[in-house]
Amino acid sequence: MTTPQSLVFVVDDDEPVRRAFGRLLGSAGYTVQTFGCAGDFLERADLTSQPACLLLDLGLPDLSGIALQSRLVGRVPIIFVSGHVGTRAAIAAMKAGATDFLLKPVDEGPLLDAVDRALALAQQMFEQRAQHAEIQRRVAQLTPREREVMALVVAGRPNKLVADELGAAEKTIKIHRARVMEKMRAESLAELVRLAERADLGGAATAHARHS
């Protein structure tokens, strides 16, 4: 199902193929951007502002499709298309995370189904990145002392032990802890722990607790 933000990148060195994919996907309601080589795509494609997927030819004049895929891990769902492919290449592409592997000439139905699946995944990835960025924004608002308090709190330390370790009054730690909860927008300790984990602070907090 397409939305105004349904963007499909097409990277194929065959111009008639690019035009055909562009017409088909455009008529289905997708926004399409086409590129003739991997280098052009890497230079000009915006992979961050909206959900998108990539329809990628296996054989390209500069980087191979597999080589380009290796540069894009975790950034955009990839559907491979190829006119000549061996089993080894297809297996390598799928193991590296491709969502589908289609053989040219591609029928309209399977292609659109593959794009829909890839864009559904792209939407999830986009939302996860946005959530992670928001959590990082909240963390950036913490003072250095508040980060220290947060690390110890999410590691399970009560206020008195946090105060002892940081050489501060327990009353002061309570104030810092309240500010941490407010800035992180956490309603409970369990939620603060989840936010710390999603901000990649959980491991640091655990290590801090283990070595102190």
C-alpha positions as CSV (number, residue, x, y, z in Angstrom):
1,M,0.0,0.0,0.0
2,T,1.6,3.3,-1.1
3,T,1.7,6.5,0.8
4,P,3.0,10.0,-0.2
5,Q,6.3,9.0,1.5
6,S,6.7,5.7,-0.4
7,L,10.1,6.2,-2.1
8,V,11.8,3.6,-4.3
9,F,15.3,4.0,-5.5
10,V,16.2,2.1,-8.7
11,V,19.9,1.4,-9.5
12,D,20.4,-0.2,-12.8
13,D,22.9,0.5,-15.6
14,D,20.4,-0.3,-18.3
15,E,18.5,2.9,-19.2
16,P,15.5,1.2,-20.8
17,V,15.2,-1.0,-17.6
18,R,15.4,2.1,-15.4
19,R,12.7,3.8,-17.4
20,A,10.4,0.7,-17.4
21,F,10.8,0.3,-13.6
22,G,10.2,4.1,-13.1
23,R,7.0,4.0,-15.2
24,L,5.6,0.9,-13.5
25,L,6.4,2.0,-10.0
26,G,5.2,5.6,-10.7
27,S,1.9,4.3,-12.0
28,A,1.5,2.3,-8.9
29,G,1.8,5.4,-6.8
30,Y,5.4,5.3,-5.6
31,T,7.9,8.1,-5.8
32,V,10.8,6.8,-7.9
33,Q,14.4,8.0,-8.2
34,T,16.7,6.2,-10.7
35,F,20.5,5.9,-10.9
36,G,22.8,4.4,-13.5
37,C,25.5,3.3,-11.1
38,A,26.4,2.7,-7.5
39,G,28.6,5.8,-7.2
40,D,25.8,8.1,-8.4
41,F,23.4,6.6,-5.9
42,L,25.9,6.9,-3.0
43,E,26.5,10.5,-3.9
44,R,23.0,11.7,-4.4
45,A,20.5,9.5,-2.6
46,D,19.0,10.7,0.6
47,L,18.5,7.7,2.9
48,T,17.5,9.5,6.1
49,S,14.6,11.9,5.5
50,Q,11.9,9.3,4.7
51,P,11.3,5.5,4.5
52,A,12.7,4.1,1.2
53,C,13.7,0.8,-0.4
54,L,16.2,0.0,-3.1
55,L,15.6,-2.0,-6.3
56,L,19.2,-3.0,-7.1
57,D,20.7,-4.6,-10.2
58,L,23.3,-7.3,-9.4
59,G,25.7,-6.2,-12.1
60,L,26.8,-2.5,-12.2
61,P,29.6,-0.8,-14.0
62,D,31.4,0.4,-10.9
63,L,30.6,-1.4,-7.7
64,S,28.7,-4.7,-7.9
65,G,25.3,-4.9,-6.4
66,I,26.7,-7.1,-3.6
67,A,29.5,-4.6,-2.9
68,L,26.9,-1.7,-2.7
69,Q,24.8,-3.8,-0.4
70,S,27.7,-4.2,2.0
71,R,27.9,-0.4,2.3
72,L,24.2,-0.1,3.1
73,V,23.7,-2.7,5.8
74,G,20.9,-1.5,8.2
75,R,20.2,1.6,6.2
76,V,17.7,0.6,3.5
77,P,15.9,-2.6,2.5
78,I,17.2,-4.0,-0.8
79,I,15.4,-6.0,-3.5
80,F,17.9,-7.5,-6.0
81,V,17.0,-7.9,-9.7
82,S,19.2,-9.6,-12.2
83,G,19.0,-11.1,-15.7
84,H,21.9,-13.5,-15.1
85,V,22.5,-15.0,-11.7
86,G,24.0,-18.0,-10.2
87,T,22.8,-19.7,-7.0
88,R,25.8,-18.5,-5.1
89,A,25.2,-14.8,-5.8
90,A,21.5,-15.1,-4.8
91,I,22.4,-16.9,-1.6
92,A,25.1,-14.3,-0.8
93,A,22.6,-11.5,-1.3
94,M,19.9,-13.0,0.8
95,K,22.3,-13.9,3.6
96,A,23.5,-10.3,3.6
97,G,19.9,-9.2,4.2
98,A,18.2,-8.6,0.9
99,T,14.5,-8.8,1.2
100,D,13.9,-10.4,-2.2
101,F,15.8,-11.6,-5.3
102,L,13.9,-11.3,-8.6
103,L,14.9,-12.4,-12.1
104,K,14.5,-10.2,-15.1
105,P,12.2,-9.8,-16.8
106,V,10.2,-9.2,-13.6
107,D,6.4,-9.6,-13.7
108,E,4.5,-6.6,-12.3
109,G,2.7,-8.5,-9.5
110,P,5.8,-10.1,-7.8
111,L,7.7,-6.8,-8.2
112,L,5.0,-4.7,-6.5
113,D,4.6,-7.3,-3.8
114,A,8.3,-7.2,-3.1
115,V,8.4,-3.4,-3.0
116,D,5.4,-3.4,-0.5
117,R,7.3,-5.8,1.8
118,A,10.5,-3.8,1.6
119,L,8.7,-0.5,2.3
120,A,6.9,-2.0,5.3
121,L,10.3,-2.9,6.7
122,A,11.6,0.5,5.7
123,Q,8.9,2.2,7.7
124,Q,9.8,0.2,10.8
125,M,13.5,1.0,10.4
126,F,12.6,4.7,9.9
127,E,10.5,4.8,13.0
128,Q,13.2,3.0,15.1
129,R,15.8,5.5,13.9
130,A,13.5,8.4,14.8
131,Q,12.9,7.0,18.2
132,H,16.6,6.4,18.8
133,A,17.4,10.0,17.8
134,E,14.8,11.4,20.1
135,I,16.2,9.4,23.0
136,Q,19.7,10.6,22.2
137,R,18.4,14.2,22.1
138,R,17.0,13.7,25.7
139,V,20.3,12.2,26.9
140,A,22.2,15.2,25.4
141,Q,20.2,17.5,27.8
142,L,21.6,15.8,30.8
143,T,24.5,17.4,32.7
144,P,27.7,15.2,33.2
145,R,26.6,14.7,36.9
146,E,23.1,13.7,35.8
147,R,24.6,11.1,33.4
148,E,26.6,9.7,36.2
149,V,23.6,9.4,38.4
150,M,21.5,7.9,35.6
151,A,24.2,5.2,35.0
152,L,24.2,4.2,38.6
153,V,20.4,4.3,39.0
154,V,19.7,2.1,35.9
155,A,22.4,-0.3,37.2
156,G,20.2,-0.8,40.3
157,R,21.9,1.4,42.9
158,P,19.7,3.0,45.5
159,N,20.1,6.7,46.2
160,K,22.2,6.2,49.3
161,L,24.8,4.1,47.4
162,V,24.8,6.5,44.5
163,A,25.5,9.3,47.0
164,D,28.3,7.4,48.6
165,E,30.0,6.6,45.3
166,L,29.7,10.1,43.9
167,G,30.6,11.8,47.2
168,A,27.4,13.8,47.4
169,A,24.6,14.2,49.8
170,E,21.7,11.8,49.4
171,K,19.3,14.8,49.1
172,T,21.4,16.1,46.2
173,I,21.2,12.7,44.5
174,K,17.4,12.7,44.8
175,I,17.3,16.1,43.1
176,H,19.6,14.9,40.2
177,R,17.5,11.7,39.9
178,A,14.3,13.7,39.6
179,R,15.9,15.9,36.9
180,V,17.0,12.8,35.0
181,M,13.5,11.4,35.1
182,E,12.1,14.7,33.9
183,K,14.6,15.2,31.1
184,M,14.3,11.6,29.9
185,R,10.5,11.7,30.2
186,A,10.5,8.5,32.2
187,E,7.5,7.7,34.4
188,S,9.2,4.8,36.2
189,L,12.6,3.3,36.9
190,A,11.8,0.4,34.5
191,E,11.1,2.9,31.7
192,L,14.3,4.7,32.4
193,V,16.2,1.4,32.1
194,R,14.6,0.8,28.8
195,L,15.5,4.2,27.5
196,A,19.1,3.8,28.7
197,E,19.3,0.5,26.8
198,R,17.9,2.0,23.6
199,A,20.3,4.9,23.9
200,D,23.2,2.3,24.2
201,L,23.8,3.4,27.8
202,G,22.8,0.1,29.4
203,G,26.1,-1.6,28.8
204,A,28.1,1.3,30.1
205,A,26.0,1.5,33.2
206,T,26.4,-2.2,33.9
207,A,30.2,-2.0,33.4
208,H,30.3,1.0,35.7
209,A,28.4,-0.9,38.4
210,R,30.6,-4.0,37.9
211,H,33.9,-2.3,38.3
212,S,33.0,0.2,41.0
